[in-house]
Amino acid sequence: MAGLKMAAGALGTALAGALVGVGPRLVLCLNAVVVASAVAIALTDVCLTRHRSFVAVQEDRPSSAK
């Protein structure tokens, strides 16, 4: 995960350097898309992890407790 964060930071820096000559609205829109994508990925990960945790807890219970 740390490597992914480092890569995203480097990509953001490179993108900012490449877009210096472009107007600020385009840059802000691209940043909004990046942030929205990160939020969507994080929420998906939380939902999938929560589901897996719930299933694991259900499988660990004795059959009489179900």
Secondary structure, 3 states (H helix, E strand, C coil): CHHHHHHHHHHHHHHHHHCCCCCHHHHHHHHHHHHHHHHHHHHHHHHHHHHHHHHHHHHHCCHHHC
